[in-house]
Amino acid sequence: MPNRKKKRIFGTTERPRLVVYRSIKYLHAQLVDDSKNEVIVGLFNKSKSALDALKDTKTKTDASRALGKVLAEQAKKKKVTKIVFDRNGYLYHGRVKAFAEGAREGGLDF
């Protein structure tokens, strides 16, 4: 079922696709430029760049929100502010929603 959504969502150089993968323990996120088949920014809960922001979080939902903010900061360094959100078939609820809200708070527009 998650593959059906990918066919309709396509990231460009101006608006890359923000892909979210949620496992039981972790949350993975990548900014993908589909026209060049290139990952612009990618991180997950155990990335070195995200560990400082995640050390004060107590729940996985709080960690997801903090991860969204970290990804937004890294995207701004790459001069990306507008994106297309690909929730990968997951419901917009819980950790996926918290991640999206954290990315919006960090300055991403979608």
N, C-alpha and C positions, 0 to 999 in steps of 0.2 A: 503493500500500500504506500509506503513513503516515496517510491519511485514515480508515482503518478504526478505528484506535485512538481517534481524537478523539470518535467517536460514543459511546463508553463512558465516557470520562473527562470529567467536568464539574466545574468549579470553582465554589464558592459564596463568599459573603462571609466565612464562617467558615474555609473551607479553599480558598483560591484555587489555580488550576492553574498549576504551573510548567512552561512550555513551553520546550523546548530545540530549537534549530535548529543543525545543524552543517554548515558548508561546508568546503571544502578548507583555507582559511586561518583562518577565524574561527569563533567560537561565539557564538550569539545566545541570550539567555534573557529570558523575560518572565513576570511574575506576572499572571495574568488572572483577573478575576472574571466568569465567564460569565453569571451572573444579571443583572448590570448592563451587560454588554458593555464592560468597562473594563479597561485595563491599569494595574495598580497600580505596578509597578516594571519597567523594561526596560533592559537594557544589553548591550553586546557588547565584544569585545576592545579596540576603539578608542574606547570611551566615555571622556570626560574623568574621570569618577569612578573608573574602573578603571585608568587609566594608571599611577598611583603604585604600585599593588599588583602590576602586571604588569611593571614595568621590570626586576626582578631575575630573572624567569623565563627559562629557556633553551629549554624545549621547549613545544610546544603543550599537552601534557598538564599540565605544571606551571602554565601559564597558565590552563587550564580549572579547576584546583583553586583557584587564587587568585581567579578570577572568581566561583566558587561562594561563597567566603567574603565577597566584596564584596557580592554579591547578598543574602546572608543578613543582613549588617549593614544594608543599605538596607531590607530587609523588616522588620527589627526596629524601625526608625525609624517605619515605617508601622503598627506594632503587629500584624504578621503573624508567627506562629510555626509554625502548622500548615498544611501545603500538600498538594496532590495532585501527584505527579510525572508529567508527560507527556513521555516520551522521544521522541515524534513518530515512532515506528516504527523508530528507530535501536536497535541492539543495546546492551544495558547493558554496555558494554565500552569501554576506552580513554578518550577525552576525555569522553564522556558519563558514564561511571562516576566519573572524577576530578572532574567538575563536581558530581555528586551528593554525593560524599564531602566536598568542600569546603563545600557548602551545609549538610551535616549538622554538620560541625565548627564552622561559623559559628552554629549554633543552631537551624536549621530542623528540624522534625519531620515526616517522611513515611515 
